[in-house]
């Protein structure tokens, strides 16, 4: 069985994230989405999860309530992050990691899974969207936009 996963804050969940999930759903038997808690948005973790689950009911959502706050591409930061992922996925036999970021190769290496890097078809990031939600609303599904503007 092929089991894929992706990770993120999904703050907000945008069309670039959607493309990643669509590809994973086409290629995998089962797909997990780990949504990490974060202080970059007031939108609660559970609400961000609902945005994804409403659009993609076939994904399995995992709420990351205490993710590490250490980020970076140095080996120590990578180890902190991948140790966290190992603890989350220790009982789930994942086979593929889906991302559009350089860190994908490290996650794949440390979790001994296939690095399935997706080319960014939609050149946007949640950071850019958060700077001006209304200006960037075209990158959000209408249902997501309606929820995001309430936070």
Secondary structure by P-SEA (a helix, b strand, c coil): cbbbbcccccccccaaaaaaaaaaaacccbbbbbbbbbccccccaaaaaaaaaaacccbbbbbbccccccccccaaaaaaaaaaaaaaacccccccccccccaaaaaaaaaccccccccccccccaaaaaaccccccccccaaaaaaaaac
